[in-house]
Amino acid sequence: MRQVVLDTETTGLEPREGHRIIEIGCVELVNRKLTGNTFHQYLQPDRVIDTGAIEVHGITNEFLTDKPRFAEVAQEFLDFIRGAELVIHNAPFDVGFINHELKLLPGNQWGTVTDYATVLDTLSMARKLHPGQKNNLDALCKRYDVDNSNRELHGALLDSEILADVYLMMTGGQTALSLGGESDANESGHRAEEIQRLDLNRPRLKVIYADYEETRAHDERLQAIAKACGDTPVWLRDTP
């Protein structure tokens, strides 16, 4: 399962008013694990950036003077997202801007985002999980204990990296324990999840109990998860 967590920064709020994308940031997830593959590009918008937008992301026209235009990186960007599920916070905003940029490309042959990838809106997901609460990225970072201390200004790549962590926490936190080391397959091609029978005459395994600090950290983590759930989790409920 390949996913691409995506964010953009723009000159303003409305593509219908001629606003353009000035930064695209993407990080890749495969089977819910960050691969280290990214797509990141600043773009020359050929128009003035709104003052209010600069206050949000800090990107100026002077900084973008020597940057490429969207048309120059469009094919590379589309190749990066092709076939993936895009994970976007407030997807209609970013998808609307990308579709606007595709429409401006020469040739009238580029289509729309959904011709290349499917889209998952984490804002819509968060509103269903936490109705009536703040669900912007900063609020979700606080709710799911995701570190966003480096986020003084919005930035497409940084926000994508943070959103990837938030998304994984929203959808189950830790999702995979590999019994076969870092790789999912050994040299002979057998997958790690194929269970081998254990020797019944093997030595007894040593039991190492958690110390006080480890137990306390574990309890604090369970409390944080319980708070994020908005309900009493099963491990804290009274059993009959």
C-alpha positions, 0 to 999 in steps of 0.5 A: 500500500503506497501513500503520499502525504502532501501539503502545499503553500500558496500565494493566497486562498482562492485559485479562482482569484488567480492565486498560485502554488508556491511550494509542494511537499510530499513524503512517501509511506509504504505499508504505513512506514516512511520510506525516506522518499520525498518530493519538495519544490518551491515554485515561481508563481508569476504574481505577488504573494498576499501579505496575509499568506506571507505571515503564515508561511514566510515565503516571499516573492524575492525568495522565489525569483529563481525558482522553477514554474509549475510547468517545469516540474509538473511531470516529475510531481505527477510521476511521484504521486501516480498510483498512490493514495494522497493523504491531505489535511483539508484536501479540497484546498490543496487538490483545488489548487493543484487542479488549477495548476494542471488546467493552466498547463499547455495542451489541455491533456493533464486532467485532474489529481484524481486521474493520477491518485486517490485522495484521503482527507484527514480533516474530514476523518478528524472531524468524525473522530473528534466532533465539536473539537479543534481539528487543525494540524496543531490541535491534532499534534497536541491531541496525539502527542506529536512533536511540532516544536519546529513548526514556527511557520507553515512549510509544505514539506515539514507539514507533510512530515508532521501530518504523516505522524498524525495520520499514523496515530489517528489510524492506529499508532504502531502498526507493525512488529517485525519478527525477522529484523528490519527486512520483511523478507530473508535471502531465500524470499520467505516473508518475516510473518511466516512462523517457524516451529520452535524447538521444544528443547530450547532453553527457557526464555529469560523474563525481564520485568519493566522497571519503575521508570518504564512502567510510569512511561507506559502508564502515561502513554496509555493515559494519552491514548485514552485522552485522544480516544475521547472515551474510556478505553477497554483496559481502563474499564471495570470488568464484571 
